[in-house]
Amino acid sequence: MALKIMSLTDAAAERVREIMEDSETPVVGVRVGIKDAGCAGQSYTLNYLAAPVPGDDHIADKGVDVYIEPKATLFLLGTVMDFEEDMLKSGFTFKNPNQTGECGCGESVMLKPADLKALAEARQDA
């Protein structure tokens, strides 16, 4: 069984579908990546796509197409994307086993590449 780079919660998939339906321009899915930013060093990026970008990894989950920037793949292995709402804010969140820290305000994170050897050993033991 292949390891899924990312998965979505029901709430995240529903919110992506809502945004796609409400868009005035065609949207085929979302593109997730990382960039150097913030006091912790990196932040997640999320963009809506009119067309797939050649070379991106593709995941179809819960009826939503997710594209992953190639440079982000190793940092996102095993990540779950969610959509959370409370009285003060709403937005997409990432539960990432490769995240080693975050800044105090939550705007940036510290990520390490996934340990592919440990993942392979864990899959053999399962």
FENZI-V707075 format. One record per residue. N is the residue number from 1. RES is the residue in one letter. BURIAL is I if it has 24 or more other C-alpha atoms within 12 Angstrom, else O. Layout:
BEGIN
n = <N | N>
res = <RES | RES>
burial = <BURIAL | BURIAL>
END
This chain:
BEGIN
n = <1 | 2 | 3 | 4 | 5 | 6 | 7 | 8 | 9 | 10 | 11 | 12 | 13 | 14 | 15 | 16 | 17 | 18 | 19 | 20 | 21 | 22 | 23 | 24 | 25 | 26 | 27 | 28 | 29 | 30 | 31 | 32 | 33 | 34 | 35 | 36 | 37 | 38 | 39 | 40 | 41 | 42 | 43 | 44 | 45 | 46 | 47 | 48 | 49 | 50 | 51 | 52 | 53 | 54 | 55 | 56 | 57 | 58 | 59 | 60 | 61 | 62 | 63 | 64 | 65 | 66 | 67 | 68 | 69 | 70 | 71 | 72 | 73 | 74 | 75 | 76 | 77 | 78 | 79 | 80 | 81 | 82 | 83 | 84 | 85 | 86 | 87 | 88 | 89 | 90 | 91 | 92 | 93 | 94 | 95 | 96 | 97 | 98 | 99 | 100 | 101 | 102 | 103 | 104 | 105 | 106 | 107 | 108 | 109 | 110 | 111 | 112 | 113 | 114 | 115 | 116 | 117 | 118 | 119 | 120 | 121 | 122 | 123 | 124 | 125 | 126>
res = <M | A | L | K | I | M | S | L | T | D | A | A | A | E | R | V | R | E | I | M | E | D | S | E | T | P | V | V | G | V | R | V | G | I | K | D | A | G | C | A | G | Q | S | Y | T | L | N | Y | L | A | A | P | V | P | G | D | D | H | I | A | D | K | G | V | D | V | Y | I | E | P | K | A | T | L | F | L | L | G | T | V | M | D | F | E | E | D | M | L | K | S | G | F | T | F | K | N | P | N | Q | T | G | E | C | G | C | G | E | S | V | M | L | K | P | A | D | L | K | A | L | A | E | A | R | Q | D | A>
burial = <O | O | O | O | I | I | I | I | I | O | O | I | I | O | I | I | I | O | O | I | O | O | O | O | O | O | I | I | I | I | I | I | I | I | O | O | O | O | O | O | O | I | I | I | I | I | I | I | I | O | O | I | O | O | O | O | I | I | I | O | I | O | O | I | I | I | I | I | I | O | O | I | I | I | I | I | I | I | I | I | I | I | I | O | O | O | O | O | O | O | O | I | I | I | I | I | I | I | I | O | O | I | O | O | O | O | I | I | I | I | I | O | O | I | O | O | O | O | O | O | O | O | O | O | O | O>
END
